[in-house]
Amino acid sequence: MKRIAVLLLPLLAWPGIAAAANGMLTLVVGIPMLLCLSVVLGLLLPLRSRKPVRIASIVLAVPVLAYAAYIALDATRLLRNLGSENSMIGLAFFGLMLLSCLLFFLVMRGRSAAG
């Protein structure tokens, strides 16, 4: 029972982030994290040895994208006022998230950008 409680503990912060969403989590954590993931996946894409590349990309991308899904709650609050700088931060986050997912898909599929 104690293990289940420890695993469910991060879910207690979910209502707190919804109430205190001001974009700082997206700007300070989300965008740099997804930018680093995109760069790493972009560097892994042209490598020839497929199995180690796939394992490395799974180990890196799955936890980062899972945490990015958590940060997306903060980013969606930024999209309320389209045209402001806050909405541009939210759009940048979702653009980087889409790019990271696309690069992860390409790495897992085994096709490089060159061919």
C-alpha positions in Angstrom: 0.0 0.0 0.0 2.9 2.3 0.8 4.3 1.8 -2.7 1.0 2.7 -4.3 0.8 5.9 -2.2 4.3 6.9 -3.3 3.5 6.3 -6.9 0.3 8.4 -6.7 1.9 11.2 -4.8 2.9 13.3 -7.9 -0.8 13.3 -8.9 -1.6 15.4 -5.9 0.2 18.3 -7.5 -2.1 18.2 -10.5 -4.8 20.5 -9.1 -2.1 22.8 -7.8 -0.6 23.4 -11.1 -4.0 24.1 -12.7 -4.7 26.8 -10.1 -1.2 28.4 -10.2 -0.5 28.2 -14.0 1.2 31.3 -14.9 3.6 30.1 -17.6 6.8 29.9 -15.6 6.9 26.1 -15.7 6.5 26.2 -19.4 9.0 28.9 -20.0 11.7 27.8 -17.5 11.4 24.0 -17.7 9.3 22.9 -20.6 10.8 24.8 -23.5 14.5 24.1 -22.6 13.7 20.5 -21.9 12.0 19.9 -25.3 14.7 21.9 -27.1 17.4 19.7 -25.7 15.4 16.5 -26.5 14.9 17.7 -30.1 18.7 18.4 -30.5 19.6 15.0 -29.1 17.0 13.2 -31.3 18.2 15.1 -34.3 21.8 14.0 -33.6 20.7 10.4 -33.2 18.6 10.4 -36.4 21.5 9.9 -39.0 23.4 7.3 -37.0 23.5 3.9 -38.7 23.5 1.4 -35.8 19.8 1.2 -35.1 19.3 -0.9 -32.0 21.5 1.2 -29.6 20.0 4.4 -31.1 16.5 3.1 -30.5 17.2 2.2 -26.9 18.9 5.5 -26.2 16.0 7.4 -27.8 13.4 5.5 -25.7 15.3 6.0 -22.5 15.5 9.8 -23.2 12.3 10.6 -25.0 9.6 8.7 -23.1 10.2 10.3 -19.7 10.7 13.7 -21.2 7.5 13.5 -23.3 5.6 12.2 -20.3 6.7 15.2 -18.2 5.9 17.5 -21.2 2.4 16.2 -21.1 2.2 17.3 -17.5 3.6 20.7 -18.4 1.1 21.0 -21.2 -1.6 21.9 -18.6 0.4 25.0 -17.8 1.0 25.7 -21.5 -2.7 25.5 -22.4 -3.5 28.3 -19.9 -1.2 30.5 -21.9 -3.2 30.1 -25.1 -6.2 32.0 -23.7 -5.1 35.4 -25.0 -4.0 34.7 -28.6 -1.7 37.4 -29.8 0.0 38.2 -26.5 3.6 37.1 -25.7 2.2 34.5 -23.3 0.3 32.8 -26.1 3.5 32.7 -28.1 5.3 30.9 -25.3 2.5 28.3 -25.3 2.7 28.0 -29.1 6.5 27.6 -28.9 6.0 24.8 -26.3 3.5 22.9 -28.4 5.6 23.4 -31.5 8.7 21.9 -29.8 6.6 19.1 -28.4 5.3 18.3 -31.9 8.9 18.4 -33.3 10.1 16.1 -30.5 7.4 13.6 -31.2 8.1 13.7 -35.0 11.9 13.2 -34.4 11.2 10.4 -32.0 8.9 8.7 -34.5 11.5 9.0 -37.2 14.3 7.6 -35.0 12.0 4.7 -34.0 11.0 4.1 -37.6 14.6 3.9 -38.6 14.6 6.4 -41.4 17.1 9.2 -41.5 16.4 12.7 -42.8 18.8 12.1 -45.6 17.1 9.1 -47.1 
